[in-house]
Amino acid sequence: MYHETPDKTARPVKIKEIAVNFNGGKLTSDAGAVLFRQLDQKLQLTERINTLIHDPRDPFFTVHQQRDLIAQRIFSIAPGYEDVNDHQPLRHDPALLAAVKNTTDENQPPGSAPTLSRFENRIKEQQLMMFADRTSCHKVFAKK
């Protein structure tokens, strides 16, 4: 049962102007990505995976480091964005940007969906098997 007890020290609230708009600024619903980065810094998972996958790209023409693409995929799969197409809107998510690139500068967005797709499709079955051997997985199935 609820009883209201009047407070004799309470003063009337001054009326203030309230502005309502839908310009929420930069928002995220997946702030957990930043926690994935912290966990990855301890486990070095993305760095270890990066050493196992050959990067044939010319560094002069490379915009997104391979390690960043690996982190982007892992940090987006963990909260449930397993489809590469999800990355078109996710490229502008401030939490994912902070987790992958350690910045909130929108001029350095993570990889696009086509970039991630090219990255995933260039990984060879031999590299997956080497990764499986080094991480004590039993079987890995690759697309042929």
C-alpha positions in Angstrom: 0.0 0.0 0.0 1.3 3.4 -0.9 1.1 6.4 1.4 2.1 9.8 0.3 3.7 11.8 3.1 3.9 15.5 2.3 7.4 17.0 2.6 7.2 20.4 4.3 10.7 21.4 3.0 9.7 20.8 -0.7 9.5 23.9 -2.8 7.5 24.3 -5.9 9.4 23.4 -9.1 10.0 26.3 -11.4 8.6 25.8 -14.8 11.3 25.4 -17.4 11.1 25.3 -21.2 11.3 21.8 -22.5 12.4 21.2 -26.1 11.6 18.0 -27.9 13.2 16.9 -31.1 14.2 13.8 -32.9 17.9 14.7 -33.4 19.3 12.1 -31.1 22.8 12.5 -32.3 25.1 9.5 -32.6 23.4 6.6 -30.8 24.0 2.9 -30.6 22.1 0.0 -29.3 25.2 -2.2 -29.3 27.6 -0.6 -26.8 28.8 -4.1 -25.9 31.1 -3.9 -28.9 33.5 -1.8 -26.8 33.5 -4.7 -24.2 34.4 -7.1 -27.0 37.4 -4.9 -27.8 38.6 -5.0 -24.2 38.2 -8.8 -24.1 40.1 -9.1 -27.4 42.9 -7.0 -26.1 43.4 -9.5 -23.3 42.9 -12.7 -25.5 44.6 -11.3 -28.6 42.2 -13.4 -30.7 42.0 -11.0 -33.7 45.7 -10.6 -33.7 46.3 -14.4 -33.6 43.8 -14.9 -36.4 45.4 -12.2 -38.4 48.8 -13.9 -38.3 47.2 -17.1 -39.8 45.6 -15.5 -42.8 47.7 -14.3 -45.6 46.9 -10.8 -46.8 47.8 -10.6 -50.6 46.7 -6.9 -50.9 49.2 -4.2 -51.8 49.7 -2.1 -48.6 49.8 1.1 -50.7 46.2 0.6 -51.9 44.9 -0.9 -48.6 42.3 1.3 -46.8 41.2 -1.2 -44.1 43.8 -3.3 -42.3 43.0 -7.0 -42.3 43.1 -7.1 -38.5 40.4 -4.4 -38.5 38.2 -6.5 -40.9 38.6 -9.5 -38.6 37.7 -7.5 -35.6 34.7 -6.0 -37.4 33.3 -9.4 -38.2 33.9 -10.9 -34.8 32.6 -7.8 -32.9 29.5 -7.8 -35.1 28.8 -11.5 -35.1 28.9 -11.7 -31.3 25.8 -9.4 -30.8 23.9 -11.2 -33.6 24.8 -9.4 -36.9 26.1 -12.5 -38.7 25.0 -11.3 -42.2 27.6 -9.2 -44.1 24.7 -7.0 -45.4 24.2 -5.8 -41.9 27.4 -3.8 -42.2 26.0 -1.1 -44.4 24.2 0.6 -41.5 26.7 -0.7 -38.9 29.5 1.2 -40.6 28.0 4.3 -39.0 27.6 2.8 -35.5 29.8 4.7 -33.1 30.3 1.7 -30.7 31.5 -0.6 -33.6 33.7 2.2 -34.9 35.3 2.7 -31.5 35.7 -1.1 -31.0 37.2 -1.8 -34.4 39.3 1.4 -35.1 39.6 2.8 -31.6 38.2 6.1 -32.8 34.9 7.9 -33.2 36.1 9.7 -36.3 33.4 9.1 -39.0 36.0 9.8 -41.7 37.6 6.4 -40.8 34.6 4.1 -41.1 35.0 0.3 -40.8 34.8 -1.9 -43.9 31.7 -1.9 -46.1 29.7 -5.0 -46.9 31.5 -5.6 -50.2 34.9 -5.2 -48.6 34.0 -7.7 -45.9 32.6 -10.1 -48.5 35.8 -9.9 -50.5 37.8 -10.5 -47.4 35.8 -13.6 -46.4 35.9 -15.1 -49.9 39.6 -14.8 -50.3 40.4 -17.0 -47.3 41.5 -20.4 -48.5 40.5 -23.8 -47.0 44.2 -24.4 -46.2 44.3 -21.3 -44.0 41.1 -22.5 -42.2 42.7 -25.9 -41.6 45.8 -24.3 -40.2 43.6 -22.2 -37.9 41.7 -25.3 -36.8 45.0 -27.1 -36.0 46.4 -24.2 -34.0 43.2 -23.7 -32.0 42.5 -27.4 -31.4 39.3 -27.4 -33.3 38.3 -30.8 -34.7 36.8 -29.9 -38.0 36.3 -26.8 -40.1 34.2 -26.8 -43.3 35.1 -24.2 -45.9 33.2 -23.1 -49.0 34.8 -24.6 -52.1 
